[in-house]
Amino acid sequence: MSNSLKTRLAFALIAVLLIIIGLVQSWNVSLGILNLCLISALMALGVNMQWGYAGLLNVGVMGFAALGGMSAVLVSQAPIVEAWQASWSRLLVAAICFAATIALSVVCYRKLAAGRRRGLALTVVIITGLALTRLFLDPAVSAIESIEPAKTGFLGGMGLPIIFSWIFGGLVAAGIAWCIGKVALGLRADYLAIATLGISEIILAVLKNEDWLTRGVKNVTGLSRPVPYEIDLQTTPWFIDMISWWHRGSLEVLGEIDQKQALKQFVIDGSSIFVKLCYTGLFAGVLIIILLLSVKALNSPWGRMMRAIRDNEIAAGAMGKDVTRRHLEIFVIGSAVIGIAGAMLTTLDGQFTPTSYQPLRYTFLIWVMVIVGGSGNNMGSVLGGFLIWLVWIEAEPIGVWMMEFGTSWLDEGNAIRIHLIENAQHMRLFFMGLVLLLVLRFSPGGILPETIKKQGS
């Protein structure tokens, strides 16, 4: 069976499963899963660019997703005027000291010959620069965090529409990835994995503990939305008229009082579905644009060069290719895509919660999506994002049903039955391992394995 046919059949199956969920559970649940599938697919696409194109093992996905979430706060939240007034001058001096420290360190490293003299100079510059930075930063941080800590206690943001944070999140993640790549991309694959994991943990530690930046573990809630609010739609005449027309068959057979009550409930349910559909349109648009660009890039001479470097770095280097530079390029691009997805996820949630970024959800699960979908195949990564997230969400209710059905012959108060039902949510780990095991056994390249087109074909 060709990859093209497998792709159509696989996505048709996903669509059927989402329709079944909509009919059996609710359309709100189905659309909620679809939106998270779109975001997960985008994250998987970013990881696939790094691993599938260039063989770079990045296990710090959650750090770049968190940077995207942080960007949503920094872009959409209104600036806290009192905090800026209390600290802007000291923050400016601290930033100048920090920038000067980096600049002087680079100058010392480049101008001085390797040896004790350069090491001593770098030590003096870094220690002095950081001491001066903290001298001005610490009082500024204390002043910021003392401004109504129960409500704010941080600087706020730029007060822009949150949709701009998707671009900003990609730029921030790309910038941090460039800094990491300049240091870590010369390392062996296993060392690169350790470095990216460690740096992602550092990013999360900063976000959790630096309250002045994004309130830390106090969380930022009530973020603005790029789509209407349900409560506004429920009082909007055109929306009420649309819902009334859509359910006209059900309403016509009811009495006047029952008709009003039914319409009210239809409007409440319809507003939630309408908002989710708006998110679906936005997320799908971003995914399609990035997918088309990535497919075009992969099929270009640049993409063929990246695959050549992935398959044999030594041979590619002997042909004059700058392997480290190309690795840096794809590492930055892939991280930027993950950052965009992270900003989209925080936009959907409407809040930024640093403690929610866990390796299981934001690193392991994304890697499973890439492996199961097909490493090196863009459509495979998107399919993996849809399939794995669907299995991850639906495994819990299916697990509960399986436990209830399997223990139905036992008394309701039986300790074993109660224990199995209460722990049925852990069945999602079993299902995830089962899916991964079956795919690796029967299709090691993934459901949609990579296909290399011969030149001229």
LUMLUM-13856 format. One record per residue (C-alpha): residue number from 1; x, y negated, z negated. Coordinates in steps of 0.02 Angstrom, whole numbers, padded with zeros to 5 digits. Layout:
BEGIN
site nr NUM u X v Y w Z
...
% end
This chain:
BEGIN
site nr 1 u 00000 v 00000 w 00000
site nr 2 u 00070 v -00170 w 00050
site nr 3 u 00104 v -00306 w -00078
site nr 4 u -00022 v -00419 w 00008
site nr 5 u -00163 v -00292 w -00012
site nr 6 u -00111 v -00253 w -00191
site nr 7 u -00114 v -00439 w -00230
site nr 8 u -00292 v -00460 w -00165
site nr 9 u -00353 v -00305 w -00256
site nr 10 u -00268 v -00353 w -00419
site nr 11 u -00340 v -00529 w -00424
site nr 12 u -00511 v -00462 w -00372
site nr 13 u -00503 v -00344 w -00521
site nr 14 u -00458 v -00490 w -00637
site nr 15 u -00607 v -00587 w -00569
site nr 16 u -00724 v -00439 w -00598
site nr 17 u -00661 v -00419 w -00777
site nr 18 u -00690 v -00603 w -00813
site nr 19 u -00867 v -00591 w -00742
site nr 20 u -00901 v -00438 w -00850
site nr 21 u -00839 v -00532 w -01004
site nr 22 u -00952 v -00677 w -00958
site nr 23 u -01103 v -00564 w -00942
site nr 24 u -01069 v -00454 w -01094
site nr 25 u -00995 v -00580 w -01216
site nr 26 u -01024 v -00758 w -01153
site nr 27 u -00970 v -00874 w -01014
site nr 28 u -00888 v -00985 w -01144
site nr 29 u -00775 v -00841 w -01195
site nr 30 u -00739 v -00795 w -01014
site nr 31 u -00692 v -00974 w -00965
site nr 32 u -00588 v -00994 w -01123
site nr 33 u -00489 v -00839 w -01076
site nr 34 u -00472 v -00901 w -00897
site nr 35 u -00398 v -01067 w -00953
site nr 36 u -00269 v -00981 w -01063
site nr 37 u -00232 v -00860 w -00921
site nr 38 u -00190 v -01009 w -00808
site nr 39 u -00072 v -01084 w -00938
site nr 40 u 00009 v -00916 w -00974
site nr 41 u 00033 v -00886 w -00788
site nr 42 u 00122 v -01053 w -00774
site nr 43 u 00239 v -01008 w -00918
site nr 44 u 00273 v -00839 w -00837
site nr 45 u 00311 v -00926 w -00674
site nr 46 u 00441 v -01035 w -00761
site nr 47 u 00526 v -00883 w -00840
site nr 48 u 00520 v -00791 w -00673
site nr 49 u 00614 v -00935 w -00592
site nr 50 u 00755 v -00912 w -00717
site nr 51 u 00758 v -00722 w -00725
site nr 52 u 00686 v -00669 w -00558
site nr 53 u 00781 v -00797 w -00454
site nr 54 u 00947 v -00805 w -00547
site nr 55 u 00952 v -00668 w -00679
site nr 56 u 00960 v -00792 w -00825
site nr 57 u 00901 v -00715 w -00989
site nr 58 u 00808 v -00855 w -01080
site nr 59 u 00726 v -00795 w -01241
site nr 60 u 00697 v -00971 w -01305
site nr 61 u 00532 v -00994 w -01213
site nr 62 u 00440 v -01048 w -01370
site nr 63 u 00561 v -01193 w -01396
site nr 64 u 00526 v -01268 w -01225
site nr 65 u 00338 v -01239 w -01247
site nr 66 u 00350 v -01332 w -01413
site nr 67 u 00439 v -01477 w -01328
site nr 68 u 00292 v -01488 w -01208
site nr 69 u 00172 v -01490 w -01354
site nr 70 u 00273 v -01626 w -01440
site nr 71 u 00265 v -01728 w -01281
site nr 72 u 00075 v -01725 w -01287
site nr 73 u 00084 v -01811 w -01457
site nr 74 u 00217 v -01938 w -01406
site nr 75 u 00120 v -01987 w -01250
site nr 76 u -00062 v -01986 w -01305
site nr 77 u -00058 v -02046 w -01486
site nr 78 u -00075 v -02232 w -01517
site nr 79 u 00081 v -02312 w -01593
site nr 80 u 00077 v -02338 w -01781
site nr 81 u 00111 v -02525 w -01788
site nr 82 u 00153 v -02528 w -01974
site nr 83 u 00282 v -02390 w -01954
site nr 84 u 00367 v -02479 w -01810
site nr 85 u 00370 v -02643 w -01903
site nr 86 u 00449 v -02560 w -02055
site nr 87 u 00586 v -02469 w -01962
site nr 88 u 00615 v -02522 w -01781
site nr 89 u 00777 v -02618 w -01814
site nr 90 u 00859 v -02477 w -01913
site nr 91 u 00799 v -02348 w -01786
site nr 92 u 00877 v -02451 w -01646
site nr 93 u 01044 v -02463 w -01737
site nr 94 u 01040 v -02276 w -01776
site nr 95 u 01006 v -02237 w -01592
site nr 96 u 01150 v -02349 w -01538
site nr 97 u 01268 v -02264 w -01662
site nr 98 u 01215 v -02092 w -01602
site nr 99 u 01235 v -02138 w -01418
site nr 100 u 01405 v -02216 w -01454
site nr 101 u 01459 v -02057 w -01545
site nr 102 u 01415 v -01950 w -01394
site nr 103 u 01500 v -02071 w -01273
site nr 104 u 01661 v -02081 w -01376
site nr 105 u 01663 v -01891 w -01396
site nr 106 u 01652 v -01869 w -01207
site nr 107 u 01791 v -01998 w -01180
site nr 108 u 01905 v -01913 w -01307
site nr 109 u 01873 v -01742 w -01231
site nr 110 u 01911 v -01801 w -01055
site nr 111 u 02055 v -01921 w -01086
site nr 112 u 02155 v -01825 w -01216
site nr 113 u 02252 v -01668 w -01178
site nr 114 u 02196 v -01506 w -01260
site nr 115 u 02277 v -01482 w -01428
site nr 116 u 02279 v -01540 w -01609
site nr 117 u 02271 v -01724 w -01562
site nr 118 u 02109 v -01704 w -01464
site nr 119 u 02032 v -01595 w -01598
site nr 120 u 02074 v -01721 w -01734
site nr 121 u 02006 v -01867 w -01631
site nr 122 u 01843 v -01776 w -01594
site nr 123 u 01823 v -01730 w -01778
site nr 124 u 01847 v -01910 w -01835
site nr 125 u 01730 v -01980 w -01701
site nr 126 u 01590 v -01854 w -01736
site nr 127 u 01598 v -01865 w -01925
site nr 128 u 01607 v -02056 w -01925
site nr 129 u 01471 v -02073 w -01794
site nr 130 u 01351 v -01955 w -01882
site nr 131 u 01383 v -02039 w -02049
site nr 132 u 01341 v -02210 w -01975
site nr 133 u 01188 v -02139 w -01888
site nr 134 u 01121 v -02064 w -02050
site nr 135 u 01160 v -02226 w -02143
site nr 136 u 01029 v -02317 w -02039
site nr 137 u 00915 v -02170 w -01995
site nr 138 u 00877 v -02107 w -02170
site nr 139 u 00804 v -02272 w -02236
site nr 140 u 00704 v -02289 w -02074
site nr 141 u 00633 v -02114 w -02093
site nr 142 u 00585 v -02146 w -02274
site nr 143 u 00497 v -02307 w -02225
site nr 144 u 00401 v -02221 w -02084
site nr 145 u 00344 v -02072 w -02187
site nr 146 u 00284 v -02185 w -02328
site nr 147 u 00155 v -02271 w -02215
site nr 148 u -00011 v -02186 w -02260
site nr 149 u 00066 v -02010 w -02263
site nr 150 u -00105 v -01928 w -02283
site nr 151 u -00164 v -02001 w -02116
site nr 152 u -00010 v -02046 w -02016
site nr 153 u 00167 v -02048 w -02088
site nr 154 u 00244 v -02047 w -01914
site nr 155 u 00282 v -02168 w -01773
site nr 156 u 00138 v -02117 w -01661
site nr 157 u 00156 v -02118 w -01472
site nr 158 u 00134 v -02225 w -01318
site nr 159 u -00056 v -02227 w -01315
site nr 160 u -00065 v -02165 w -01135
site nr 161 u -00188 v -02039 w -01059
site nr 162 u -00135 v -01867 w -01115
site nr 163 u -00124 v -01801 w -00938
site nr 164 u 00038 v -01901 w -00918
site nr 165 u 00113 v -01791 w -01054
site nr 166 u 00115 v -01647 w -00932
site nr 167 u 00244 v -01740 w -00829
site nr 168 u 00334 v -01805 w -00983
site nr 169 u 00337 v -01630 w -01060
site nr 170 u 00421 v -01562 w -00905
site nr 171 u 00551 v -01701 w -00908
site nr 172 u 00589 v -01678 w -01094
site nr 173 u 00606 v -01489 w -01075
site nr 174 u 00716 v -01513 w -00921
site nr 175 u 00828 v -01636 w -01014
site nr 176 u 00852 v -01519 w -01163
site nr 177 u 00880 v -01373 w -01043
site nr 178 u 01016 v -01473 w -00954
site nr 179 u 01105 v -01502 w -01120
site nr 180 u 01090 v -01318 w -01166
site nr 181 u 01143 v -01262 w -00993
site nr 182 u 01300 v -01368 w -00992
site nr 183 u 01358 v -01275 w -01147
site nr 184 u 01282 v -01101 w -01134
site nr 185 u 01272 v -01054 w -00950
site nr 186 u 01453 v -01002 w -00945
site nr 187 u 01414 v -00866 w -01071
site nr 188 u 01379 v -00684 w -01035
site nr 189 u 01195 v -00633 w -01019
site nr 190 u 01179 v -00566 w -01197
site nr 191 u 01265 v -00719 w -01271
site nr 192 u 01152 v -00833 w -01169
site nr 193 u 01000 v -00744 w -01241
site nr 194 u 01064 v -00770 w -01418
site nr 195 u 01105 v -00953 w -01383
site nr 196 u 00933 v -00993 w -01310
site nr 197 u 00844 v -00904 w -01453
site nr 198 u 00947 v -00997 w -01582
site nr 199 u 00921 v -01166 w -01499
site nr 200 u 00733 v -01138 w -01487
site nr 201 u 00730 v -01103 w -01674
site nr 202 u 00826 v -01264 w -01703
site nr 203 u 00698 v -01360 w -01599
site nr 204 u 00556 v -01286 w -01702
site nr 205 u 00648 v -01323 w -01865
site nr 206 u 00665 v -01506 w -01813
site nr 207 u 00481 v -01518 w -01765
site nr 208 u 00427 v -01438 w -01930
site nr 209 u 00537 v -01545 w -02043
site nr 210 u 00551 v -01716 w -01960
site nr 211 u 00383 v -01787 w -02013
site nr 212 u 00422 v -01958 w -01941
site nr 213 u 00422 v -01885 w -01765
site nr 214 u 00263 v -01779 w -01755
site nr 215 u 00205 v -01763 w -01937
site nr 216 u 00293 v -01595 w -01957
site nr 217 u 00187 v -01458 w -02035
site nr 218 u 00050 v -01584 w -02074
site nr 219 u 00000 v -01564 w -01891
site nr 220 u -00072 v -01692 w -01771
site nr 221 u -00257 v -01668 w -01735
site nr 222 u -00387 v -01757 w -01630
site nr 223 u -00278 v -01781 w -01476
site nr 224 u -00362 v -01868 w -01330
site nr 225 u -00433 v -01767 w -01186
site nr 226 u -00426 v -01783 w -00997
site nr 227 u -00605 v -01716 w -00988
site nr 228 u -00770 v -01773 w -01066
site nr 229 u -00820 v -01730 w -01244
site nr 230 u -00964 v -01609 w -01269
site nr 231 u -01055 v -01727 w -01386
site nr 232 u -01051 v -01865 w -01254
site nr 233 u -01117 v -01750 w -01119
site nr 234 u -01261 v -01696 w -01230
site nr 235 u -01329 v -01874 w -01230
site nr 236 u -01292 v -01916 w -01048
site nr 237 u -01449 v -01925 w -00938
site nr 238 u -01371 v -01856 w -00778
site nr 239 u -01301 v -01705 w -00871
site nr 240 u -01466 v -01669 w -00958
site nr 241 u -01556 v -01682 w -00790
site nr 242 u -01431 v -01564 w -00710
site nr 243 u -01453 v -01434 w -00848
site nr 244 u -01642 v -01453 w -00839
site nr 245 u -01637 v -01422 w -00650
site nr 246 u -01520 v -01272 w -00671
site nr 247 u -01635 v -01189 w -00800
site nr 248 u -01799 v -01248 w -00723
site nr 249 u -01861 v -01070 w -00701
site nr 250 u -01840 v -01027 w -00885
site nr 251 u -01911 v -01194 w -00945
site nr 252 u -02068 v -01196 w -00838
site nr 253 u -02144 v -01046 w -00926
site nr 254 u -02126 v -01124 w -01100
site nr 255 u -02238 v -01241 w -01195
site nr 256 u -02191 v -01423 w -01222
site nr 257 u -02116 v -01400 w -01396
site nr 258 u -02026 v -01238 w -01352
site nr 259 u -01967 v -01319 w -01190
site nr 260 u -01882 v -01461 w -01285
site nr 261 u -01797 v -01342 w -01406
site nr 262 u -01739 v -01228 w -01265
site nr 263 u -01675 v -01375 w -01163
site nr 264 u -01578 v -01438 w -01313
site nr 265 u -01492 v -01271 w -01334
site nr 266 u -01459 v -01258 w -01146
site nr 267 u -01378 v -01431 w -01150
site nr 268 u -01267 v -01384 w -01298
site nr 269 u -01210 v -01223 w -01214
site nr 270 u -01194 v -01306 w -01045
site nr 271 u -01086 v -01448 w -01111
site nr 272 u -00958 v -01325 w -01177
site nr 273 u -00956 v -01229 w -01013
site nr 274 u -00942 v -01392 w -00913
site nr 275 u -00791 v -01450 w -01015
site nr 276 u -00704 v -01282 w -00993
site nr 277 u -00737 v -01289 w -00806
site nr 278 u -00656 v -01462 w -00800
site nr 279 u -00502 v -01392 w -00887
site nr 280 u -00503 v -01245 w -00766
site nr 281 u -00498 v -01363 w -00617
site nr 282 u -00353 v -01463 w -00689
site nr 283 u -00251 v -01312 w -00742
site nr 284 u -00283 v -01218 w -00580
site nr 285 u -00230 v -01371 w -00480
site nr 286 u -00063 v -01384 w -00572
site nr 287 u -00033 v -01196 w -00557
site nr 288 u -00070 v -01193 w -00371
site nr 289 u 00044 v -01342 w -00335
site nr 290 u 00191 v -01269 w -00433
site nr 291 u 00160 v -01096 w -00359
site nr 292 u 00162 v -01162 w -00181
site nr 293 u 00321 v -01260 w -00214
site nr 294 u 00406 v -01111 w -00294
site nr 295 u 00358 v -00995 w -00151
site nr 296 u 00425 v -01121 w -00025
site nr 297 u 00586 v -01139 w -00124
site nr 298 u 00610 v -00952 w -00142
site nr 299 u 00591 v -00925 w 00046
site nr 300 u 00711 v -01067 w 00088
site nr 301 u 00900 v -01053 w 00112
site nr 302 u 00917 v -01114 w -00068
site nr 303 u 00810 v -00969 w -00129
site nr 304 u 00911 v -00843 w -00029
site nr 305 u 01069 v -00916 w -00103
site nr 306 u 00998 v -00899 w -00280
site nr 307 u 00955 v -00716 w -00250
site nr 308 u 01129 v -00686 w -00180
site nr 309 u 01206 v -00761 w -00337
site nr 310 u 01090 v -00655 w -00445
site nr 311 u 01138 v -00494 w -00356
site nr 312 u 01325 v -00525 w -00351
site nr 313 u 01399 v -00679 w -00433
site nr 314 u 01578 v -00634 w -00388
site nr 315 u 01540 v -00614 w -00202
site nr 316 u 01438 v -00776 w -00201
site nr 317 u 01579 v -00869 w -00287
site nr 318 u 01703 v -00800 w -00161
site nr 319 u 01593 v -00872 w -00023
site nr 320 u 01613 v -01046 w -00098
site nr 321 u 01451 v -01058 w -00198
site nr 322 u 01456 v -01154 w -00362
site nr 323 u 01375 v -01019 w -00469
site nr 324 u 01371 v -01117 w -00632
site nr 325 u 01292 v -01269 w -00549
site nr 326 u 01157 v -01164 w -00466
site nr 327 u 01121 v -01077 w -00629
site nr 328 u 01102 v -01246 w -00712
site nr 329 u 00981 v -01302 w -00576
site nr 330 u 00864 v -01155 w -00595
site nr 331 u 00876 v -01156 w -00784
site nr 332 u 00821 v -01338 w -00788
site nr 333 u 00681 v -01311 w -00662
site nr 334 u 00611 v -01158 w -00751
site nr 335 u 00618 v -01245 w -00920
site nr 336 u 00527 v -01395 w -00848
site nr 337 u 00385 v -01282 w -00790
site nr 338 u 00374 v -01206 w -00964
site nr 339 u 00371 v -01381 w -01039
site nr 340 u 00225 v -01430 w -00925
site nr 341 u 00130 v -01274 w -00980
site nr 342 u 00166 v -01314 w -01163
site nr 343 u 00094 v -01489 w -01142
site nr 344 u -00060 v -01416 w -01055
site nr 345 u -00087 v -01293 w -01198
site nr 346 u -00081 v -01431 w -01330
site nr 347 u -00201 v -01533 w -01223
site nr 348 u -00323 v -01387 w -01221
site nr 349 u -00307 v -01358 w -01409
site nr 350 u -00325 v -01543 w -01450
site nr 351 u -00194 v -01528 w -01587
site nr 352 u -00008 v -01499 w -01611
site nr 353 u 00036 v -01366 w -01740
site nr 354 u 00223 v -01327 w -01748
site nr 355 u 00196 v -01173 w -01858
site nr 356 u 00093 v -01090 w -01721
site nr 357 u 00244 v -01067 w -01608
site nr 358 u 00294 v -00887 w -01640
site nr 359 u 00413 v -00778 w -01537
site nr 360 u 00281 v -00643 w -01513
site nr 361 u 00161 v -00761 w -01423
site nr 362 u 00279 v -00882 w -01337
site nr 363 u 00428 v -00774 w -01291
site nr 364 u 00393 v -00587 w -01300
site nr 365 u 00219 v -00598 w -01222
site nr 366 u 00280 v -00710 w -01080
site nr 367 u 00421 v -00590 w -01041
site nr 368 u 00298 v -00445 w -01036
site nr 369 u 00195 v -00545 w -00911
site nr 370 u 00347 v -00566 w -00798
site nr 371 u 00400 v -00383 w -00811
site nr 372 u 00227 v -00310 w -00786
site nr 373 u 00180 v -00430 w -00646
site nr 374 u 00342 v -00408 w -00551
site nr 375 u 00508 v -00495 w -00583
site nr 376 u 00565 v -00600 w -00435
site nr 377 u 00389 v -00610 w -00362
site nr 378 u 00298 v -00773 w -00395
site nr 379 u 00125 v -00700 w -00368
site nr 380 u 00175 v -00554 w -00478
site nr 381 u 00215 v -00671 w -00622
site nr 382 u 00047 v -00759 w -00602
site nr 383 u -00042 v -00590 w -00598
site nr 384 u 00054 v -00536 w -00754
site nr 385 u 00001 v -00696 w -00842
site nr 386 u -00182 v -00659 w -00806
site nr 387 u -00177 v -00473 w -00842
site nr 388 u -00075 v -00474 w -01002
site nr 389 u -00170 v -00619 w -01081
site nr 390 u -00334 v -00535 w -01037
site nr 391 u -00276 v -00373 w -01118
site nr 392 u -00205 v -00467 w -01268
site nr 393 u -00371 v -00556 w -01304
site nr 394 u -00491 v -00414 w -01266
site nr 395 u -00388 v -00279 w -01351
site nr 396 u -00453 v -00334 w -01522
site nr 397 u -00642 v -00317 w -01488
site nr 398 u -00609 v -00157 w -01390
site nr 399 u -00504 v -00091 w -01534
site nr 400 u -00642 v -00130 w -01659
site nr 401 u -00770 v -00040 w -01548
site nr 402 u -00654 v 00110 w -01530
site nr 403 u -00628 v 00121 w -01718
site nr 404 u -00814 v 00104 w -01754
site nr 405 u -00859 v 00234 w -01624
site nr 406 u -00720 v 00353 w -01676
site nr 407 u -00766 v 00345 w -01860
site nr 408 u -00955 v 00340 w -01838
site nr 409 u -00968 v 00516 w -01908
site nr 410 u -00896 v 00455 w -02074
site nr 411 u -00995 v 00368 w -02211
site nr 412 u -00997 v 00179 w -02203
site nr 413 u -00911 v 00168 w -02372
site nr 414 u -00774 v 00292 w -02325
site nr 415 u -00602 v 00219 w -02367
site nr 416 u -00521 v 00284 w -02207
site nr 417 u -00659 v 00212 w -02098
site nr 418 u -00650 v 00043 w -02184
site nr 419 u -00460 v 00039 w -02169
site nr 420 u -00461 v 00082 w -01983
site nr 421 u -00595 v -00048 w -01941
site nr 422 u -00510 v -00185 w -02042
site nr 423 u -00345 v -00154 w -01954
site nr 424 u -00417 v -00129 w -01779
site nr 425 u -00346 v -00296 w -01722
site nr 426 u -00173 v -00215 w -01721
site nr 427 u -00232 v -00108 w -01575
site nr 428 u -00181 v -00253 w -01463
site nr 429 u 00002 v -00207 w -01497
site nr 430 u -00036 v -00028 w -01449
site nr 431 u -00124 v -00081 w -01288
site nr 432 u 00018 v -00200 w -01245
site nr 433 u 00148 v -00064 w -01267
site nr 434 u 00041 v 00058 w -01168
site nr 435 u 00024 v -00062 w -01021
site nr 436 u 00210 v -00099 w -01021
site nr 437 u 00255 v 00085 w -01033
site nr 438 u 00139 v 00138 w -00891
site nr 439 u 00200 v -00001 w -00775
site nr 440 u 00384 v 00035 w -00809
site nr 441 u 00353 v 00222 w -00783
site nr 442 u 00254 v 00216 w -00622
site nr 443 u 00308 v 00048 w -00548
site nr 444 u 00477 v -00006 w -00620
site nr 445 u 00477 v -00163 w -00514
site nr 446 u 00310 v -00219 w -00584
site nr 447 u 00135 v -00214 w -00511
site nr 448 u 00190 v -00331 w -00370
site nr 449 u 00377 v -00296 w -00351
site nr 450 u 00494 v -00417 w -00265
site nr 451 u 00500 v -00404 w -00075
site nr 452 u 00650 v -00469 w 00021
site nr 453 u 00611 v -00529 w 00195
site nr 454 u 00746 v -00495 w 00321
site nr 455 u 00812 v -00645 w 00416
site nr 456 u 00716 v -00667 w 00578
site nr 457 u 00575 v -00550 w 00528
% end
